[in-house]
Amino acid sequence: MTTDVHPWSAGFRSLEQEYDYRLEEVDGQVPAWLRGTLFRNGSGRNELGGQWFPHWFDGDGMIAALRFADDGLHFRNRYVRTDNYKDETAAQRIMHRGFGKMRPGGVLANAFRLPANVSDTSVVMDGDRLLSLWEGGPPYALDPATLETRGPEDFGGKVKTFSAHPKRDPETGELFNFGIDYGARCTITPYRLAKGTLTKLPVVTLPYAVMNHDFVLTKNYLVFCIGPILSSPLAFILGLKSFDASLHWEAKKPTLVLLVPRDGKGKPRIIETDAFFQFHFVNGYEEDGALVLDLCRYPDYLTIGQVLREYWKSDWPSYGMARLTRLQIELSTGKVDRRIFDTGTANEFPIINPAYVGKRHRYAYIACNRADRMTGLQQQLAKVDFQAGTVLRHDFGPNGYPGEPLFIPTPGGAEDDGVIVTLVFDAERKRTDIVGLDARNLAARPLFAARLTHHVPYMLHGTFTPRLF
């Protein structure tokens, strides 16, 4: 089966092999202070038995660990040993429902069966263990040194679903997250994880069943922007449709800005605004009676929904994709103002210096394309200076396709003092490079580019720890 429909398509090929080796080919130099381990998660296997999965989110979770040590840069990858991975590896065919895939056998084979946990979206450190995240179920606990799967973690039965975008308060060290549960009612359950103890905050009942991926942590709130991407739970539960096929866009409904008190006290508040969809936030903070939210805003779910179904063979069109947008919400009146930034097209995977989570931030980093590029996966990373209004770009063209940038701060440095690390797929060599950019001067030549001996399928999210595993 060919993947050469477009130059970027080969980057979706599965990586069946698990590696463990020191990188020998490094251009440039890793800064002497940069020591620690970077973990990434994403779909490592996107097809099976010659059949591509019907949705990018169906892929089996694979963790890639990059260790920056005195003896050089080391790479290791391991699949998360979920039931889905073990069963389908043994059978070499689809055995379980997923985000888009269905079990063979029609309606009866799928009715009343939930999608299998593929643990393919993100990772977070929790004490001495690594948690692999997928929002349709509980996380999987892994050994951060070996990446061996220890098993699912439901925190003593408290957690059914645990989102892939937890937020850590840089001051207190608390980790906040949420889970969405579908049943007679659709609910959001917020969580606080502190010193190994998980606390459930009051459950919030939503007016209808929705899909939601991310949130913002501020001084006083967990903030959600819930677009009208609605689910038809009955068709899904009865096995008539996949979870993806049960989603539909209701343009006449508003987007709900949901404010949940992070101390667990007081009632949640909903502010209505014009319909939009977002996967990811940059950050958010409270200032002068207003709530400021920076996010990647899609006009609707139509374009991105179709692209994710076609992923490996998609044109990845720019029209209908996300733009970096700031919402300013007056808390006294609920009035919402909007500003769009000049970061080209296809804005996604935004990040900041993690020390500024929930605080006023000046800089953000984002994957994007030139404004005049009509199709294709992102080939640029941009640095946005919200104060000066300037945008710096690093272009990986003509053959490079970067993934999510990750900011590793220089100890004791300013907000933009650090290194941006990303995995870049080279469509000509069909290999992946580990690239480090100067966060202050993003447009400059890379600080280092370490060559893997193989490709890594496009990954989703990651985390960095200064600990060496």
N, C-alpha and C positions, 0 to 999 in steps of 0.2 A: 504493500500500500504506500503510495507516494505522499509526501507532505510538502512537495515543492510547488504548491499552488502559489505561494508568496514567499519572499525571502525569509520572513520571520516564522513561517509555519514549522520548520524543522525544530524550532525551540520547544515545541509541544511534545516531541517524541518522548516516549517513556524511557526511563533509566532503570533497567532491571538490576544492574549490578550494584553491589554495595562496596565502597572503597574505603581505604584507610592509608593515607600516605602523606609524605612531606612534599610540598611544591618545590620543584627544582628551578623552574624558569620564572624569574621575577624581574620585571623592568622597573627601574627606580628603586626607592627604598621606603620600607615601612618606618614611620617615626619611632624613635627609641622609646617614647612613653606609651605607645599603643601596645598594650599587653592585655590579653584576656581572651574570651571566647564569644564568638558571634554565632547564634543559632538562627536558622531559617526553616520555615515550613511551607509546604506547597504540594501540589499534585505531582507525585513522582511517576505515577502510572496512569496514563490517560486512555489506554486502549488495551484490549485483551483478546487473544485468539483472532487477531486480524480485524477486530471491531472497535471503532472509536466509541468512547462513552458519549452519550447524547448531551452532556453538559460538562463544562470545565470543572464545576464544583463536585463532580462525581469521582474525581481522581483520588487514588490512595495517598494518604499523607506520608511524606518522606522528610525527615529532618536532615539538614546539612549543618555540620558544625565546622567552623573555621577558627582554629586556634592560632592566635598571634603570640608567639613565645620568643625567647632569646635565641633559640635554635632555628627560627624561621616560621613559616606559615604551614599549618597542617590542615588537611581536609579529611572529613569522615562523613559518610551518609548512611542512614539506616531507615528502613521503613518502620512505621508504627505498626506493631503487631496487633491490629484490630481483628475482630472476628471476620469482618469483611475481607481484609487483606489475606488472612489465613485461608478462609474458605475458597475465595476466588483464585488464589494462587494454586491451591491444590487441584481445583477443578478446571482451571484455565478457561473459565467462561463466567458470565454474569450470574450471580446466585442471589443477590439481594437488591432491594429497592435502594434508590439513592435520591439525590436532589432532582435529577432528570431521568435516571434510568429506572426501569421496571423489571421485576422478576419475570423470567419466561413462564408462560402458562396462563396468561390472560388475567381477567378480573379476579377470579377466585384465588389465584396464586398471590395476588397483591392486596386483597381486601384485609383491612385491620392489621396490616404490617407497616411499621414505621421505617423510615429510611435507616440504613445501617450507618453507624458512626464510622466515618473514614478519617477523622482527626487530621484534617489537611489544611488548616487555615492559619494558625499562628502558634506561638510559644511564649511562655512566661516562666521566669524563675520563681519558685516558692520554696524558700529555705535552701535545703540541699538537694532539691529535686527539680526537674524540668517538667512543666505541664504542657502537653500538646493539646491544642484547642480546636474545637469544631462546634458551632453554636447549636446544632440540633441535639446535643447530648452532653454528658459530662466529659471533662478532660481525661486524658490518659497521662499517668505519671511515668516518667522516664528517668533512667540514670544519666545525668548530664555528662559523665565521663565516657561511658561506653555507648550511650543512646539505646541501651537495652530497655524494652518495654516492661514496666512493672505491672501495669493493668489500669483499668478505669478507676477514677477517683470521684466518688459522689459525696465526699465530706460527711460520712456517717449518715447517708440517706437524705441529706438536706438539699442536694442539687440534682435536678433532672436535666436541665439545660444550662449551659455556661458559655456566654458569648466569646467570640474570638478577639475582642478588643478591650481587655481590662485596662484600667488606668491606675497608675500608682501616684499617690500624693508625694511629691518630692520632699515635703517637710516632715510628714508623719510616717511615711513608709507604708501606709495603708494601701491595700489594693481593692479597688471597687470594680464591680462587674454586674452583669444582669443575665437573666435567661428569659426567653419567651416560650410560653406554653400554650398549646392549642387544645381546646376541648369545647365544652358548652359555651365557655367564654374564652377570649384571648387575654392573657395576662402577662405582665412584666414583673419579674421578681428581682429586685436589686440585691446585691450581696456586698458585704464588706469582709475582707480577709486581712487580719492583723495578727502577726506573731503566731501563725499557724492555726488560728481560730477563725472559722467562717461564721458570720452572722447574717441571717436573712432580714432584710428591711421589709416594711409593709408592702404587700403585693398590690400592684396597680392594675385595675381592670380596664381594658381598652374598649372603645365603642364598637370595634369590628376587628376581624382577624387580619393582621398585617405581617409583612416581613420587615425586620429592622436589624441592621448589622453593627452599628457603632453608636457611641454616645460621647458626651463631653463631661468632664469633671471640673467643677468650679469650686470656689470657696464654700458655697452653701448648697449646691445642687448637683444632681446628676441630670443632664439635659439631653433629651432625645428630640430629633426631628423626624417625625413619623409621616412619611409620604403616603399617598393613597394607593400603595401597591398592595392590593387586597388578595387574600387567599380564599378559596372555596373549600373549606375543610371537609365537607361531606363527600364531595367528589373524590378528594384525596383519600379519606379514610376508607371509603368503600372500594378503593382500588381502581376507580374509573380513570384517574389521572395521576401523573407524577406530581410531586410538590411543585416543580417548576411550571407544569402545565396548568396547575390550579391557580397560579398567580395572574392577576389582571389589573390594569391601570384604570383608576376611576378619576378622570380628569376634573370632574365637577366637584369632587370633594376637596377640602383644604389639606394642607400639610399641618400636622399638629405639633407644636413645640411644647413638649412635656417637661415640666420642671418638678423633679422629685427631691424633697429635702434629704440631704445626705446624712443628717443626724437621725433619720428615721422618725422625726416628729413633724406634726403638721400635715396638712393635706397636699397632695400634688396639684399642680396648676397646669391648665392647658391654654395655650395661646394659638389662635388660628391664623394662618397666613396662606398666600397663594401656593397652589400645588407645585411641588417639585420633589425630586428623589435624590438621595445621596447614599453612597456607601460609606464614605470616610470623612471624618472631620480632621482639620489641622489641629485646632485647640479652641478653647473658649475661656472667657474670664468675665468677672463682674467689675464694673467701674462707673462711678458717678450715677448710680441708679439705673444703669443699663447693663444688659447682657450682650457681650460681643461673641459671635460665633464665626469662625472661619471654616469653610467646608468646600468640597468639590460638588457643585450643584448641577445635576442633570435636569433638563426641562421636563422629563418624564422617564418612564422605565422602558419605553418601546425600543429604542436603538440598542441600549446596553443589554437589555434582556435577550434580544436576538443575537447579538454578538457573542454572548456567553454560551449560547447553544451551538454556535458554529465555530467557536474559538479557533481551532487549528486551520480551518479553511475559510475563515472570515476575512473580509476586506479591512476590518477594523476602521470603519468610516469615521471621519471627524464630526460630521453633522449629527447633532443630537447627543454628543458626548458632553462630559462635565467641564465646567469653567470654575476657576478658583473665585469664590464669592464670600464676601463678608456680610453677615446679617447683624444689625444693631437693633436690639429690642429694648424699648423703654419699659421697664418693669412696672411703672405706675399706670401706664395707659395700654400696654400691649402693642403699641405702634411698632411696626417693623420696617426698617430702612435697609436697602440692599446696595452693595457696591461690587462690581466685577473688576478683577485685576487682569492686566495684559500679560497673561502667561501662555499665549497660544491656544492650541486645542488639545483635546483628550487629556485633561488634567486629572491625575490620579496619584494614589499612594503618597499623600502629603505627610511630612514629619517635621518635628521641631527638636530643639535641644530638650531632652527629657526633664531637665531641671526647671523648665518653664511650664510644665503641665498645670493648668488651672490658673496661671498668672498671665499678665500682659506680656506678650511676646513681640519681638520686632522682626524676627526672621522665620521663614519657612522654606522647605525644600520639597520639590514636587517633580514627578515625571510628566512630560508633556511633548507636544510636537509643535513645529513652526505653524504660525497662523495660516499659511498658504498651503499646508500639506493636507490633502483631502482624505487619504487612506493610510493605513499602516499602524502597527504597534508603535509606541512611543520610542523616539530615538534621542531625546534630550532629557537632561535634568536641569531644573531652574532653581535659582535662589531668589526669593522674594524678600525685599526690604519694605515692610509695611509702612515704616516711618518716612523713608525717602521716596517711596513709590517706584523704586528701580527693580529691574529684573536682570540677573546674570544667568547665562545659559552655558551648559556644556553639551556639545553635540557629539554623539557617538557614531554618526553616519560616516560612510554610507552603509556599513555592514553591522553596526553594533546596536543591540536592543537592551537597554538597562532595565532592571527590575526596580522594586521599591528602594529608595535611598534610606540609609540608616545613619543617624547622627551619633558619632562617638565623641564626646566632649573631651577637650584637653583639661586635665586636672587643674582647677583653679583659674581657668581661662574665662574670657568674656563669652557672651551668649553665642556668638558665631565662631568661636575658637574651637576647632575640632576637625575631624575627618569624616567625610561622607563616604561610606562603603556601600557598594552595590555589586550585584552579579550581572555581568553583561554577556549576552549571547552573541557570538560572532557568526553571522549567517554564512560567511564565506568559508571559514574553517570548520564550522559545525561544532565549535567548542565554546566553553564558558570561561570568562576571565573574572577574577576578583579584583575590582578596581577601587582605589582610594583617591578621593579628591579633596583638595584644601577647601574646607567649608567657608573660609573667608573669601577666597578667590576661586570660585567654582569653575570659571571659564578657563583657568590655567591648565597646563599639561598635568595629567594625573601624577600624584605623588608616587603611586606604585600601581602596577598591573601584574598580577600573578596568574599564570596560565595553568588551568586545569588540563588534564590529559583527555578529557571527555566533556560532554555537555551536561548541564543540569537543567531539567525542565523548568520553565518559568515558575518562580515561586511567588508566594503571596507575602506573608509577614514574618518579622523576625524580632530578635532582642539581643542585646549585648550585655555581658557581665564582665567586670574586670578580673573575675576569677579564672584561673587556668584549669581547664578540664582535659 
